[in-house]
Amino acid sequence: LYFIKICSQVVIRPQSNQIANQKTMTLLRLTLTATSFFSYHVGSILNKCFVKGFFLFFIIVLSSNSSVAGNSNYHPYLYDQTHAQFTPDGRLLQVEYASLAATHSAPCLIWRLPGQGITLVMTPKFSSSPLSQNRLISLHDSDVVLCLSGVLSDSLALLRKVQEVQNEFFELYGKKTFSVATAAQAIAQQCVNPAIGGGIRPYGSTIVLCDPSGNILQTDPSGSILTIDKDVHIVGGKGSIKFPHHDKSISLAEALEKGAAYLLRATDSTDKKDFWLESIVLSKEKGIYLLSDSQIGTLLKRIQTKTK
């Protein structure tokens, strides 16, 4: 606008003898006025566009910076050698490592037989010795069965916590039913503090809890609780072998054979001579039944005979 004003003063001043026609002078003034008016509004529009463009550019720069900060180009050892802390892309590496611990242990099969009110829980055991630690635990004075998967020491620490909570529950409420949900909440609360940076590493344990009513819950090292709705659930193991198709009207004896055969194939050990099983049957009508060593031995002999 200042430039146009200077030009109008130079062109329209009286010393300019080049313009003799009055009509031409008036037309020139109108033209300059219209040009000034147009330039003023165009300038304001451009000014607004500049401000908006500046903010848009600022937002783009921030977005690009956040995307750069959110990429995976960082050193994991900066975030997985101490207590749990978030990486630039929002991951908790130690919790992820703890969740993967179950894949390095033997698989545990939880099979809910539809329409029969029976839940079958089975897991491999590589020794029939009574000194060998069981991974299928039935809590005393309750209908809760736990399947331990992952780091055994971590699983046993969580098991002790559940037993402590159960004893406190009985002292407060008497010999009432200690439910699967209460046991799962006790495990989840114990897992939360290490998962969010409580000064110790997360528990590398994934535990499945069942009861005769068909309720199946699974706890995660992050402190979350999953409700299992499907009839066949497998936790742990590499998961390279899929569970075979089965008839919904399968009997308990057939389910035991099929489950044991699957676990035998899914076992990573090359030497399967010492292969053994733990198995618990949860019935809505008859309660909890632990298969004895003689029953397990008969079941394994029957499978070996069919596979030969």
HELIX and SHEET records of a PDB file:
HELIX    1   1 TYR A    2  ILE A   12  1                                  11    
HELIX    2   2 GLN A   22  ALA A   69  1                                  48    
HELIX    3   3 PRO A   76  LEU A   78  5                                   3    
HELIX    4   4 LEU A   93  LEU A  100  1                                   8    
HELIX    5   5 ALA A  101  HIS A  104  5                                   4    
HELIX    6   6 LEU A  152  TYR A  173  1                                  22    
HELIX    7   7 VAL A  180  ALA A  195  1                                  16    
HELIX    8   8 LEU A  252  ALA A  266  1                                  15    
HELIX    9   9 ASP A  293  THR A  307  1                                  15    
SHEET    1   A 5 VAL A 232  VAL A 235  0                                        
SHEET    2   A 5 CYS A 108  LEU A 113 -1                                        
SHEET    3   A 5 ILE A 118  LYS A 125 -1                                        
SHEET    4   A 5 TRP A 276  SER A 283 -1                                        
SHEET    5   A 5 GLY A 287  LEU A 290 -1                                        
SHEET    1   B 5 LEU A 136  SER A 138  0                                        
SHEET    2   B 5 VAL A 145  GLY A 150 -1                                        
SHEET    3   B 5 SER A 205  CYS A 210 -1                                        
SHEET    4   B 5 ILE A 216  THR A 219 -1                                        
SHEET    5   B 5 ILE A 225  THR A 227 -1                                        
END                                                                             
